[in-house]
Amino acid sequence: MAELFAYTDGACSGNPGPGGWGVLLRAMDGETIVKERELKGGEPETTNNRMELLAAIHALESLSRRSTITIVTDSNYVKNGITGWIFGWKKNGWKNAAKKPVANAELWQRLDAANAAHDVTWTWVKGHAGHPENERADELARAGMAPFKTSTRA
């Protein structure tokens, strides 16, 4: 049976500014790629953290049935949030340790629901460090951002 992986990344030009998210979905049988799919999208005014969250959300929401999947992200924000911080946020009514509303709560809630619908292992990799699948997810995120960038933005 093939193992399923999703390599996710977000990108933003300015923070906030135009942003994009990218996902490389890959089914593997040992070292052999069985199937591959790429997803991308973006928004005209967003933040890097929102794009990182949306990449993971879209990876999980794109699955048509309950799956066992490894999400590989270069975002400690996403990995630490979904595997640790979220439990306290939910217990505290979506307030953080400072008793302030959790940033991006609606996306965290969406990710929490998508995460619960699957058997997910969360893995972190260092970004921009030559990891081929992470580099491809970054390319997809930049492609998702491209339609929203104007020539006046860096």
C-alpha positions in Angstrom: 0.0 0.0 0.0 1.3 3.4 -0.9 2.3 6.0 1.7 0.9 9.5 1.3 2.9 12.7 1.8 2.0 16.3 1.4 4.8 18.9 1.2 3.4 22.3 2.0 4.6 25.9 1.9 3.4 29.4 2.0 4.9 32.6 0.6 4.2 36.3 1.0 5.6 39.4 -0.6 5.5 41.9 2.3 3.8 40.7 5.5 1.0 41.6 4.9 1.0 41.6 1.2 0.2 39.3 -1.8 0.7 35.7 -0.8 0.5 32.2 -2.1 0.4 28.6 -0.9 1.6 25.4 -2.5 1.2 21.7 -2.0 3.0 18.7 -3.5 0.9 15.6 -2.8 2.8 12.4 -3.4 1.8 8.7 -3.0 4.9 6.5 -2.6 5.5 2.8 -2.8 8.9 2.5 -1.2 11.1 4.8 -3.3 8.7 4.8 -6.2 6.3 7.7 -6.9 2.9 6.1 -7.6 0.9 9.3 -8.0 1.6 13.0 -7.7 -0.6 16.1 -7.6 0.2 19.8 -7.2 -2.1 22.4 -5.7 -1.6 26.2 -5.4 -3.5 29.3 -4.7 -3.1 32.8 -3.3 -4.7 36.0 -2.0 -4.1 39.7 -2.7 -3.6 40.8 0.9 -2.5 38.2 3.5 0.3 37.1 5.7 2.9 34.3 5.5 1.4 32.5 8.5 -2.0 32.4 6.8 -0.5 31.0 3.6 1.3 28.3 5.6 -2.0 27.4 7.3 -3.9 27.4 4.0 -1.3 25.1 2.4 -1.8 22.5 5.1 -5.6 22.9 5.0 -5.8 22.5 1.2 -3.6 19.4 1.4 -5.9 17.7 3.9 -9.2 19.0 2.3 -8.2 17.7 -1.1 -8.3 14.1 0.1 -11.6 12.5 -0.8 -11.6 9.8 2.0 -10.0 9.3 5.4 -6.3 8.8 4.8 -3.1 8.2 6.6 -0.8 11.1 5.6 2.5 12.7 6.6 2.4 16.5 6.2 5.9 17.9 5.7 6.1 21.7 6.5 8.9 24.2 7.0 6.6 26.2 9.3 7.2 25.7 13.0 4.1 27.9 13.5 1.9 25.3 11.7 3.6 22.2 13.2 3.7 23.5 16.8 0.3 25.0 16.5 -1.5 21.8 15.4 0.4 19.4 17.5 0.6 21.4 20.7 -0.7 25.0 21.1 -4.2 24.2 19.7 -5.2 22.1 22.7 -4.8 25.0 25.1 -6.5 27.4 22.6 -9.5 25.2 22.4 -9.7 24.7 26.2 -9.4 28.5 26.7 -12.1 29.4 24.1 -9.6 30.3 21.4 -7.6 32.7 23.6 -3.8 32.5 23.8 -1.7 32.5 26.9 -2.0 36.3 27.1 -5.8 35.9 27.1 -6.0 37.5 23.7 -7.9 36.0 20.7 -5.8 33.5 18.8 -4.4 35.0 15.5 -6.0 33.2 12.5 -8.4 31.3 14.7 -10.8 30.6 11.8 -8.0 28.9 9.9 -6.8 27.0 12.9 -10.4 25.8 13.4 -10.5 24.7 9.8 -7.2 23.0 10.0 -8.3 21.3 13.3 -11.3 19.8 11.5 -9.3 18.7 8.5 -6.7 17.2 10.8 -9.4 15.2 12.7 -10.7 13.8 9.4 -7.4 12.0 8.7 -4.6 10.2 10.5 -1.9 12.8 10.2 1.8 12.8 11.1 3.3 16.3 11.2 6.9 16.7 10.2 9.1 19.8 10.1 11.9 20.4 7.6 14.3 23.4 7.4 13.1 25.6 4.6 15.3 26.8 1.7 17.8 24.1 2.6 17.8 22.1 -0.6 15.0 19.6 0.3 13.6 18.9 -3.2 9.9 18.5 -2.3 10.0 21.5 0.0 11.6 23.5 -2.7 8.8 22.4 -5.1 6.2 23.4 -2.6 7.9 26.8 -2.3 7.8 27.2 -6.1 4.1 26.3 -6.1 3.4 28.9 -3.4 5.3 31.6 -5.4 3.3 30.6 -8.5 0.1 30.9 -6.4 1.1 34.4 -5.3 2.1 35.5 -8.8 -1.3 36.7 -10.0 -1.6 39.0 -7.0 1.8 40.6 -7.2 2.0 44.0 -8.9 5.1 45.5 -10.5 5.3 48.1 -7.6 5.7 45.4 -4.9 9.0 43.7 -4.1 
